[in-house]
């Protein structure tokens, strides 16, 4: 097996939605994108601050952009796109697939102490796995692998997530107040609220959501390092806080996704990292119990 594959937890990468009804993803063919993220060569890695100038100062952990290729040549991403994912989402004009890399070595000790978290990067991958298993389709494909940041250094472990370019979606803090309302009425807004409730996300600020531009508005969720942890009421923000204050009933589409996945949680949860599995016995943090509460009340808290 490739040494860069996610073997740190002692298991091969798995198909998280086995047994569930396949769904077309906005990001493309998820299995194929995961394969690229797991196995493709890294052509180069640069700091996100050198790639997106207005990202400077917006993150407490190290964040890099990796350009992926196949055996020294650009990827043929046409084979990995779907009817719902534009090719501009998947590649640069030179044919490279871009991905966000967050190395364990660049994690903020201060932030980890603040939320009593040992490692951020597994939470990035586990938020995607849960999103994928539930069929929410709001978190970009994410894996764990090793990446060599510099030629003279050993590869380091971290999370690698499909990069969402500005041509497709803007950071939520970059959209106008007038446009904001139409995004809060989307089904994605409710899906992110549900996801944040299930994973105890403590960092759903505007900069950690992307507003999909174009004729059909949507919202994408990123940055899940501060999740699967103990949070207080002051940590609840974004869509979850909005639905909580408005006492908004969840759409039947969202409730239907949770019902479909409910009976498969015994297969889904064991594929999470040990960090997250250890928290499932903590009162108030059980994902299964939270899903049952949502389905009973039709709302989130």
C-alpha positions in Angstrom: 0.0 0.0 0.0 1.1 3.5 -0.7 3.0 4.9 2.3 1.1 8.1 2.0 -2.3 6.5 2.4 -4.1 7.1 5.6 -2.8 4.1 7.6 -2.2 5.9 10.9 -5.4 4.5 12.3 -4.5 0.9 11.3 -7.1 0.5 8.5 -7.3 0.9 4.8 -9.3 3.8 3.4 -12.9 2.7 3.2 -16.0 3.5 1.3 -18.1 5.3 3.9 -21.4 5.1 2.1 -21.4 1.4 1.4 -24.9 0.1 1.7 -26.4 3.6 1.2 -28.1 4.9 -1.9 -25.5 6.5 -4.2 -26.0 10.3 -4.7 -24.6 12.7 -7.3 -22.3 15.1 -5.5 -21.8 18.7 -6.3 -18.0 18.1 -6.0 -17.9 15.4 -8.7 -17.1 11.6 -8.4 -16.2 11.4 -4.7 -14.5 8.0 -4.8 -12.3 9.1 -7.7 -11.5 12.4 -6.1 -10.5 10.6 -2.9 -8.3 8.3 -4.9 -6.5 11.3 -6.5 -6.1 13.0 -3.1 -4.7 9.8 -1.6 -2.3 8.7 -4.4 -1.4 11.5 -6.8 2.0 13.1 -6.8 2.5 16.5 -5.2 4.0 18.8 -7.8 4.4 21.7 -5.4 3.1 23.1 -2.2 2.8 26.8 -1.3 1.4 28.8 1.6 -2.3 29.8 1.1 -1.1 33.3 2.1 1.0 33.4 -1.1 -1.9 32.1 -3.2 -4.9 34.0 -1.8 -3.7 37.4 -0.5 -6.9 38.2 1.5 -6.4 34.9 3.4 -3.5 36.4 5.3 -4.3 36.6 9.0 -7.6 34.6 8.8 -6.2 31.3 10.2 -4.4 30.2 13.3 -3.0 26.9 11.9 -0.7 26.5 8.9 -2.6 26.2 5.7 -1.0 25.3 2.4 -2.1 24.8 -1.2 -0.9 21.5 -2.8 -0.9 21.1 -6.6 -1.5 17.4 -7.5 -0.3 15.6 -10.7 0.0 12.1 -12.0 3.5 10.7 -12.6 5.0 14.0 -13.4 2.2 15.2 -15.7 -1.1 17.1 -15.2 -4.1 15.0 -14.3 -6.8 14.2 -16.9 -9.5 15.5 -14.6 -12.2 15.1 -17.3 -12.4 11.5 -16.1 -13.1 12.5 -12.6 -15.8 15.2 -13.1 -19.5 14.7 -12.9 -22.6 16.4 -14.4 -22.9 18.6 -11.4 -19.3 19.7 -10.8 -17.8 22.2 -13.3 -14.3 21.4 -14.4 -13.2 24.8 -13.1 -13.8 23.3 -9.6 -11.4 20.4 -10.2 -8.4 21.8 -12.1 -6.2 24.7 -13.0 -5.9 25.6 -16.6 -2.6 23.6 -16.6 -4.5 20.6 -15.4 -3.4 20.4 -11.8 -5.9 19.4 -9.0 -5.6 21.8 -6.1 -6.0 20.8 -2.5 -5.8 22.4 0.9 -3.2 20.8 3.1 -3.2 21.3 6.9 -0.1 19.6 8.4 -0.1 18.4 12.0 3.2 20.1 12.5 1.5 23.5 11.8 -1.3 23.1 14.3 -1.7 25.9 16.9 -0.9 24.6 20.4 -2.9 27.6 21.8 -6.0 26.6 19.9 -5.7 22.9 20.8 -5.4 23.9 24.5 -8.4 26.2 24.2 -10.7 23.4 23.0 -8.8 20.5 24.7 -8.1 18.9 21.3 -5.1 16.7 20.7 -5.1 16.8 16.9 -7.0 19.0 14.4 -6.4 17.2 11.1 -8.3 13.9 11.8 -11.4 16.1 12.5 -11.2 17.6 9.1 -11.4 14.1 7.5 -14.0 12.8 9.9 -16.4 15.8 9.3 -16.2 14.9 5.6 -16.8 11.2 6.3 -19.9 12.0 8.3 -21.1 14.5 5.7 -20.6 11.9 3.0 -22.3 9.1 4.9 -25.4 11.3 5.6 -25.6 12.6 2.1 -25.4 16.2 3.1 -22.9 17.1 0.4 -21.6 20.3 2.0 -18.0 19.3 2.9 -15.4 18.9 0.1 -13.7 15.6 -0.2 -11.0 15.2 2.5 -8.4 12.5 3.2 -5.4 12.1 5.5 -2.0 11.6 4.0 1.6 12.6 4.2 2.9 15.5 2.0 6.5 16.7 1.5 6.5 20.4 2.1 10.1 20.9 1.0 12.5 18.8 -1.0 15.0 18.5 1.8 12.4 17.5 4.5 10.5 14.3 5.3 6.8 14.2 4.4 4.5 15.3 7.2 1.0 14.1 8.1 -2.1 16.2 7.7 -5.5 16.6 6.1 -5.8 17.2 2.4 -9.1 18.7 1.1 -10.3 19.5 -2.4 -9.7 23.2 -2.9 -12.8 25.3 -3.8 -11.8 28.2 -6.1 -13.2 31.7 -6.0 -14.6 31.2 -9.5 -17.1 28.7 -7.9 -17.7 30.0 -4.4 -16.7 33.0 -2.3 -16.0 33.1 1.5 -19.2 33.9 3.2 -17.7 37.0 4.8 -17.1 38.4 1.2 -20.7 38.5 0.1 -23.0 41.5 0.5 -25.6 41.8 3.2 -28.3 41.8 0.5 -27.1 38.5 -0.9 -26.7 36.9 2.5 -30.4 36.4 3.0 -30.8 34.2 -0.1 -28.1 31.9 1.2 -29.6 31.5 4.6 -32.8 30.2 2.9 -31.0 27.4 1.1 -31.3 23.8 2.1 -27.5 23.8 2.5 -27.9 26.3 5.4 -30.0 23.7 7.3 -27.6 20.9 6.4 -24.6 22.8 7.8 -26.6 23.5 11.0 -27.3 19.8 11.4 -23.7 18.9 10.7 -22.4 21.4 13.2 -24.8 20.1 15.8 -23.7 16.5 15.2 -20.0 17.3 15.4 -20.0 20.0 18.1 -18.4 22.5 15.8 -17.0 25.4 17.7 -15.7 27.5 14.8 -18.5 28.1 12.3 -17.6 31.7 11.5 -18.5 33.3 8.2 -14.9 32.7 6.9 -15.5 29.0 7.3 -18.3 28.8 4.8 -18.3 29.4 1.1 -21.2 30.9 -0.9 -21.7 29.1 -4.2 -22.2 31.7 -6.9 -24.2 31.4 -10.0 -27.9 30.8 -10.8 -28.4 28.3 -7.9 -27.1 29.6 -4.6 -25.6 27.1 -2.1 -23.3 27.0 0.8 -20.2 24.8 1.4 -18.7 24.1 4.8 -14.9 24.1 5.4 -12.5 24.2 8.4 -13.6 21.5 10.9 -10.5 21.2 13.1 -12.4 22.7 16.1 -15.1 20.1 16.1 -15.9 16.8 18.0 -15.1 18.6 21.2 -16.8 20.1 24.2 -18.5 23.4 23.4 -20.5 26.0 25.3 -23.4 28.1 24.1 -21.1 30.9 23.2 -19.4 28.6 20.7 -22.6 28.0 18.8 -22.7 30.3 15.7 -23.6 30.4 12.1 -26.5 28.4 10.7 -26.9 26.4 13.9 -27.4 29.5 15.9 -29.7 31.0 13.3 -32.0 27.9 13.3 -31.9 27.7 17.0 -32.9 31.3 17.6 -35.6 31.2 14.9 -36.8 27.7 16.1 -36.9 26.8 12.5 -38.3 23.3 11.7 -36.0 21.3 9.5 -36.9 20.6 5.9 -38.2 17.1 5.1 -35.3 16.6 2.7 -32.9 17.0 5.6 -34.9 14.8 7.9 -35.1 12.2 5.2 -31.3 12.0 4.8 -31.0 11.5 8.6 -33.6 8.7 8.5 -31.9 7.0 5.6 -28.5 7.0 7.4 -29.8 6.2 10.9 -29.7 2.4 10.6 -26.2 2.6 9.1 -24.5 4.5 11.9 -23.0 1.2 13.3 -21.0 1.0 10.1 -20.2 4.7 9.8 -18.9 5.5 13.3 -16.2 2.8 13.4 -14.5 4.5 10.4 -13.9 7.7 12.4 -10.6 8.4 14.1 -9.9 7.1 17.6 -10.0 10.7 18.8 -13.7 10.9 17.8 -14.7 7.4 18.8 -13.4 8.0 22.3 -15.9 10.9 22.6 -19.0 9.0 21.7 -19.6 7.9 25.2 -19.5 11.4 26.6 -23.0 12.7 27.5 -24.2 15.1 24.9 -21.7 14.1 22.3 -23.2 10.9 20.9 -23.9 11.3 17.2 -26.5 8.5 17.3 -28.4 10.2 20.2 -28.3 13.5 18.4 -29.8 12.1 15.2 -32.5 10.5 17.3 -33.2 13.8 19.0 -33.5 15.7 15.6 -35.8 13.1 14.2 -38.0 13.2 17.3 -38.2 17.0 17.5 -37.8 18.0 13.9 -35.4 20.7 15.0 -31.9 21.2 16.3 -30.8 22.9 19.5 
